[in-house]
């Protein structure tokens, strides 16, 4: 069993950060559609552009299909200059009875800077199929962005942060052991005058110690 906690204030980031861009590269190619190979994991593609060196793509198997999840565009200085990706901050180890703090930041939106982001998580993650095939058949928890979570954040008003692209919450578990935090970041907004949605999937594990 777990309990969600809205977080009134955002703190300085002191927890570990997921950074799949710098993980193991499974393969490389000339373009995303260059062949019919099945793809999972991190792939790197050369880009014919003066300012961009590589396109790094995270592929996931979602509902039986290869899904382009996160994308990072990297320049010749190895700086990330574009794409569509998120940063996830969390403590990978928490003591039983303490709140595990989780924060998502949509670092590069796919739709627009004015889009809205929220996080969806299954109430019982053990019921979720490995490839998310039954995700929307399950009971879900919805966590809105700091802009629309119904909580006043006066200290953040002049921070310059894109509150519509930040989701922050806490979870307290009632039992120890390994726990999975698995769900979807949904970005919604107008793209070329039409309501659009872009989904980014995440699957991380943490430990709750007695």
HELIX and SHEET records of a PDB file:
HELIX    1   1 UNK A   20  UNK A   22  5                                   3    
HELIX    2   2 UNK A  125  UNK A  127  5                                   3    
HELIX    3   3 UNK A  135  UNK A  137  5                                   3    
HELIX    4   4 UNK A  154  UNK A  156  5                                   3    
HELIX    5   5 UNK A  163  UNK A  165  5                                   3    
SHEET    1   A 5 UNK A   2  UNK A   6  0                                        
SHEET    2   A 5 UNK A 166  UNK A 173 -1                                        
SHEET    3   A 5 UNK A 100  UNK A 108 -1                                        
SHEET    4   A 5 UNK A  80  UNK A  90 -1                                        
SHEET    5   A 5 UNK A  16  UNK A  17 -1                                        
SHEET    1   B 8 UNK A   2  UNK A   6  0                                        
SHEET    2   B 8 UNK A 166  UNK A 173 -1                                        
SHEET    3   B 8 UNK A 100  UNK A 108 -1                                        
SHEET    4   B 8 UNK A  80  UNK A  90 -1                                        
SHEET    5   B 8 UNK A  65  UNK A  75 -1                                        
SHEET    6   B 8 UNK A  52  UNK A  62 -1                                        
SHEET    7   B 8 UNK A  41  UNK A  46 -1                                        
SHEET    8   B 8 UNK A  25  UNK A  29  1                                        
SHEET    1   C 5 UNK A  93  UNK A  95  0                                        
SHEET    2   C 5 UNK A 194  UNK A 209  1                                        
SHEET    3   C 5 UNK A 177  UNK A 191 -1                                        
SHEET    4   C 5 UNK A 116  UNK A 122 -1                                        
SHEET    5   C 5 UNK A 140  UNK A 144 -1                                        
END                                                                             
